[in-house]
Amino acid sequence: MLNFTSRNAIKLGAVITPLIIVGCFGSQAALAGGSLSFTEILPLVNQSKKLQKEINQTLLETGKKPSDITCVGERLGKRFAPLDAFRVAPFRCQFKNDKYLTVEARNIIKLPNGKSTSLEKFEKLTNKPKSASLNFRLKSWNWTKS
């Protein structure tokens, strides 16, 4: 499971990158687009050896590094405080002009009491906690050409 509140060592093939995500609390709408580096979702894609192989092959074909790839994901808005600046799955990453990877995952919120809840249930809480963490469980992925 990918946890966006801690430091993680990320490994994709022979690539190791530190992951530090710091949330800034702004006043965005409920969900808005936002870009992020592919390196930020490496722990998510590393949940599948098959996906790692596919990505490594695509990186070799393109001559790119993970840090060269840009992804987009929906940004949580102020209704999701304290996670309002985080991006959630699905993520869409562009590897070539016409080749994209879409990664689907369950967005899981871990509450301070140790319990987990879905993003939808978290949004409906009337008294949201002052801290929470965002985690992902890989569901599926697909490659598309456009």
N, C-alpha and C positions, 0 to 999 in steps of 0.2 A: 504494500500500500504506500502511496506517495503522500508525504506529509509536508505541507507548506509552512510549517512553523519552526523547522529545525534545520541545521546544517546537515547536508548529506553528501557522501561521495558518490558520484555518478559514474557508471562505467558503461560504455557502449563499445564493444569490441576492445580496441586498445586505447580508447579515449577516456580519460578520467578528468572530470571537471567538478569544481566545488559548486554547490547550489546554496545560495542564500537569497531568500526572498523576503523583502521587507514591505509590509503593507503601509500605504499612506492612506489616510482617511479623508476622502474628498466628498463632494456632494454630487455624484453622478446620478443619472436616472437609474431605474431598477436594473436593467440589463443594457449594456452598451458594448460595442465592439472594442477590441483592444489587441495590440500586437505584443508578442513576447518571443524571446529567443527559443529555438528548439531545445537548447541546453536546459531550459527550465522545465521541460516535460520529459527529459530523459529518464528519470526514475519511473515514470509511468510506462514508457515504452519498454523499459528493462524488465517489466513484469512478464514479458513473453520472449523466449529465445527465438522463436520463429520471426517475430517482428524485428528483433535486433538484427537477424541475418538479412532480412529484406532491406532494412535501412542501411546496413553496412554496404550491401551490394549497390544500392542506389547512390550512396556517397562516393563509392569507388567509381561508378559510371560518370558521375558529374564532376569529380575532382574537388568536391566541397568538403568542408569540415562541419560538424554539428553547429558550431557558432555562426556559420554562414547562412543557416536556414532560419527563416522567419515564419512564425505561426500566428494565427489569430484565434481568439477565444472570447466568449462573452465576459464582460467585466461586470462584477456584482455592483449594485448601486447601494445607496444609503439605507434601503430597507433591510439590507443584509449586514449592517454594522454588527460586529467589528471586522467583518470580512469584506467591506464594501469596495476595496480596490483590487481584489483578487480576480483572476480569470478562471472560468470553469469550463469543463468539457461539454461539448466536443471541441477538439482543437483541429484546425486545418493548417497544414504546413506545406509551403511551396518548395519543392526540391529542384524543379526545372521550370522553364517558362510554361510548359504544358503538363507538368506532373505534380500532383498534389497527394498528400497523405491526410486522411481524416481519421482521428483517433477518438473513439467513443469510450466513455468511462462513467462509472457511478460517481457522483459528487457527494461525498460524505462529510458531514460536519461533526467533529469531536468536541463535545462540551466539556467545561471544566470539571464536571463531576465524573468524567470518564465515559459517559454514555455517548453513543453516536446516533445521529439522526440524518434524514435526507435533507437536501437543500430546500425542498418544498415545505417540509414540516418546520424547518428552522425559520423560514420566512414568515410563517404564521404565528410564531411565538410572540406573545405580547410583551414579555419581559425578557429580552435577549441578554445573554451574559456579556460581560465586558471583554471577555476573551474567548476565543474558540479557534480551532484549527481546521483547515480544509485538507481533505484526503481524497485520493482517487483509487478506484479499482478498475483495471482495464476490462472492458467488455468486448470491444471489437475494433477493427480498423479496415480501411479500404483505400486502394490507390485509384486515382482517377486522372484522366487526361482531359484538358479543356482547350 
